[in-house]
């Protein structure tokens, strides 16, 4: 088991790359190091818990949890108080056990959202429609998604500057939800 403990604040640390740390089970508490700009947990296949204080990282621009196949839930500091104002890129693809993702309130700068292959994900918060800076969205192979394509299109139609890319394999959402 890999445990990373910071015994003191690290005010100058801006980037942490723990990618492919296969024995990492939990992320650190980010409250003491709020200047992070980039966090990479790509391929941490046993990461099952991300500390909610990650939602306090006002300077975070890049977060990758890609391939964190043990992650079930992502909470951004009680979801209503997220301060991820600078976050531009969020990779969640391959989080096959991820059942819920947070609302997107407070994540107003998000441009790239990749939720590919989150096969356990059943819903997406309606606040995704408020992401006016979003340029890329991929929901490919989210085969358990209950939110309908029509609902997502309606949410995005309110975003004037949104260049929309929705990829789904074999039009999975359209096939599953033809009566909306």
C-alpha positions as CSV (number, residue, x, y, z in Angstrom):
1,X,0.0,0.0,0.0
2,X,1.3,3.4,-1.0
3,X,0.5,6.2,1.4
4,X,1.6,9.7,0.7
5,X,1.6,12.0,3.7
6,X,2.6,15.6,3.7
7,X,3.5,16.5,7.3
8,X,3.5,20.2,6.6
9,X,2.1,22.7,4.1
10,X,3.9,22.8,0.7
11,X,3.0,26.3,-0.5
12,X,5.3,26.2,-3.5
13,X,4.4,22.8,-4.9
14,X,2.3,23.2,-8.1
15,X,2.4,19.8,-9.7
16,X,2.0,16.2,-8.5
17,X,2.3,13.3,-10.9
18,X,1.4,10.0,-9.3
19,X,0.4,8.3,-12.5
20,X,0.6,4.5,-12.6
21,X,1.0,4.3,-8.8
22,X,-0.8,1.0,-8.7
23,X,-0.6,0.7,-4.9
24,X,-2.1,4.2,-4.2
25,X,-5.4,3.7,-2.4
26,X,-6.3,7.3,-1.4
27,X,-5.3,10.8,-2.3
28,X,-3.9,13.2,0.1
29,X,-5.8,15.9,1.9
30,X,-5.2,19.0,-0.3
31,X,-6.1,21.6,2.3
32,X,-2.5,22.4,3.2
33,X,-1.3,22.8,-0.4
34,X,-3.8,24.9,-2.3
35,X,-1.5,26.1,-5.1
36,X,-1.6,22.9,-7.1
37,X,-2.1,23.6,-10.8
38,X,-1.8,20.0,-12.1
39,X,-2.7,16.7,-10.5
40,X,-2.1,13.4,-12.4
41,X,-3.5,10.2,-11.0
42,X,-3.7,8.5,-14.5
43,X,-3.5,4.7,-14.2
44,X,-3.8,4.5,-10.4
45,X,-5.9,1.4,-10.7
46,X,-6.5,0.9,-6.9
47,X,-7.3,4.6,-6.1
48,X,-10.7,4.3,-4.5
49,X,-10.9,7.7,-2.6
50,X,-10.1,11.2,-3.6
51,X,-10.2,13.6,-0.7
52,X,-13.0,16.1,-1.1
53,X,-10.6,19.0,-0.4
54,X,-9.6,18.7,-4.0
55,X,-12.5,21.0,-4.7
56,X,-10.7,23.8,-2.8
57,X,-7.9,24.0,-5.3
58,X,-8.6,27.3,-7.0
59,X,-5.5,27.3,-9.2
60,X,-5.9,23.7,-10.5
61,X,-6.1,23.7,-14.3
62,X,-5.6,20.0,-15.0
63,X,-6.9,16.9,-13.2
64,X,-6.5,13.4,-14.6
65,X,-8.1,10.4,-12.9
66,X,-8.0,8.4,-16.2
67,X,-7.9,4.7,-15.7
68,X,-8.6,4.9,-11.9
69,X,-10.8,1.8,-12.2
70,X,-11.5,1.5,-8.4
71,X,-12.8,5.0,-8.0
72,X,-16.6,4.8,-7.2
73,X,-17.4,8.4,-6.4
74,X,-15.8,11.9,-6.9
75,X,-16.8,14.6,-4.4
76,X,-15.6,18.2,-4.8
77,X,-15.8,19.6,-1.3
78,X,-19.5,19.0,-0.6
79,X,-20.2,19.7,-4.3
80,X,-21.9,23.0,-3.6
81,X,-18.8,24.9,-2.6
82,X,-16.3,23.8,-5.3
83,X,-13.7,26.3,-6.0
84,X,-12.2,24.8,-9.1
85,X,-12.5,28.1,-11.0
86,X,-9.3,27.5,-13.0
87,X,-9.9,23.8,-14.0
88,X,-9.8,23.5,-17.8
89,X,-9.1,19.8,-18.3
90,X,-10.8,16.9,-16.5
91,X,-10.0,13.3,-17.5
92,X,-12.3,10.6,-16.0
93,X,-12.1,8.1,-18.8
94,X,-11.7,4.5,-17.8
95,X,-13.1,5.0,-14.3
96,X,-15.2,1.9,-14.8
97,X,-16.6,1.8,-11.3
98,X,-17.4,5.5,-11.1
99,X,-21.1,5.7,-10.3
100,X,-21.5,9.5,-9.6
101,X,-19.7,12.6,-10.7
102,X,-20.1,15.9,-9.0
103,X,-22.1,18.8,-10.2
104,X,-20.2,21.4,-12.2
105,X,-21.1,24.5,-10.2
106,X,-17.9,26.4,-9.6
107,X,-16.0,24.7,-12.5
108,X,-16.8,27.6,-14.9
109,X,-13.5,27.4,-16.9
110,X,-13.8,23.7,-17.9
111,X,-13.0,23.3,-21.6
112,X,-12.3,19.5,-21.9
113,X,-14.3,16.8,-20.2
114,X,-13.6,13.2,-21.0
115,X,-15.9,10.7,-19.3
116,X,-15.2,7.8,-21.8
117,X,-15.8,4.2,-20.6
118,X,-17.4,5.1,-17.3
119,X,-19.6,2.1,-17.6
120,X,-21.1,2.3,-14.1
121,X,-22.1,6.0,-14.5
122,X,-25.8,6.3,-14.7
123,X,-26.5,10.1,-14.5
124,X,-24.8,13.4,-15.2
125,X,-25.7,16.4,-13.2
126,X,-27.8,18.9,-15.1
127,X,-25.3,21.7,-14.3
128,X,-23.1,20.3,-17.1
129,X,-25.2,22.6,-19.3
130,X,-23.8,25.6,-17.5
131,X,-20.2,24.9,-18.8
132,X,-20.1,27.7,-21.3
133,X,-16.4,27.3,-22.0
134,X,-16.7,23.6,-22.8
135,X,-15.2,22.7,-26.2
136,X,-14.9,18.9,-25.9
137,X,-17.1,16.4,-24.2
138,X,-16.9,12.6,-24.7
139,X,-19.2,10.1,-23.2
140,X,-18.1,7.2,-25.4
141,X,-19.0,3.8,-24.0
142,X,-20.9,5.1,-21.0
143,X,-23.4,2.2,-21.6
144,X,-25.3,2.6,-18.3
145,X,-26.0,6.3,-18.7
146,X,-29.7,7.1,-17.9
147,X,-29.5,10.7,-18.9
148,X,-30.8,11.0,-22.4
149,X,-29.0,12.4,-25.4
150,X,-32.0,14.8,-25.9
151,X,-31.7,16.0,-22.3
152,X,-28.0,16.7,-22.8
153,X,-28.6,18.5,-26.1
154,X,-31.2,20.7,-24.4
155,X,-28.7,21.6,-21.6
156,X,-26.0,22.5,-24.1
157,X,-28.3,24.6,-26.3
158,X,-28.3,27.2,-23.6
159,X,-24.5,27.6,-24.0
160,X,-23.9,30.0,-26.9
161,X,-20.1,29.5,-27.2
162,X,-20.2,25.7,-26.9
163,X,-18.7,23.7,-29.6
164,X,-20.2,20.3,-29.0
165,X,-18.7,16.9,-29.5
166,X,-20.6,14.0,-28.1
167,X,-19.2,10.6,-29.0
168,X,-21.1,7.4,-28.2
169,X,-20.5,4.0,-29.6
170,X,-23.3,2.7,-31.7
171,X,-25.6,5.5,-30.5
172,X,-26.0,3.7,-27.2
173,X,-27.9,6.5,-25.6
174,X,-30.3,7.0,-28.5
175,X,-31.0,3.3,-28.7
176,X,-31.7,2.9,-24.9
177,X,-33.9,6.0,-24.6
178,X,-36.1,6.4,-27.7
179,X,-39.1,7.6,-25.7
180,X,-38.3,11.0,-24.3
